[in-house]
Amino acid sequence: MEEINIIKKLESLKETKPNSEWVAFAKRDILSKEFVKEKESFSFTTFISTLSHAFETPKVLAPVLSGMIVVVFGFALVSSQNTMPGDNLYSLKKAYNQVATSLLPADQQAVARINQADELLAQLDSIAKSNDNGNIEATTEEVKKAISVASREITKVSEEQQGELAGQLVSRVSEVEKTTNASIMDSESEEIIYSVFIKSEIKEFEGNDNLTESQLELLNNAKEYFELGDYASAMTALYSIQPAVEE
């Protein structure tokens, strides 16, 4: 009997409606708590996101990293200027020289590359004379490459410069080959450089009106050898004229 009364009371509660003021109050209370929760969560997320971006964004790190790179690269570049072929930083020095040369006018680029070959020849000669075999093999390889480049560049300069620069290389190569007891130029480079040099020497002698008959004969011999491609004999004939002219 008691159980039946309890059931009837529960069923009557279904029909009971809450007071309208209480409903409004409860709704505001629930919504305000959710808003505070969302606001707190949003603020924390925003702070973390802002903090992470402050350390990750390029706008903050780029100037710092750029400065470090400039300092490190600048120090390495300065240090590389005294290096030799085979040294760790030599490739940096070589790259810098190539870039610097490429910024010059076309005719000056050719002169610069020929002078670079001459400088390497001087370095190789110095190493060979000091019996420092540590870099001699690497330097020899660099010299051969530089001379090959110089032989292609020498035809790009003025005719007047060709003779002077070719003579400079011929003289230096001759000295280095004696010091190292090794051939420095390949056949192609040798043909181009000696051809330019001999042609220039012949032209200079032809402009000399004070040559004796014997000197003129030597000059004609040099021309014949040159036409035959016998540069060694042509050089010998020309050098035979030179002492008499200087006297």
Helices and strands as residue ranges (DSSP letters): H 2-13, H 20-56, H 58-80, H 90-102, H 106-129, H 136-153, G 154-156, H 159-180, H 187-206, H 213-228, H 231-246
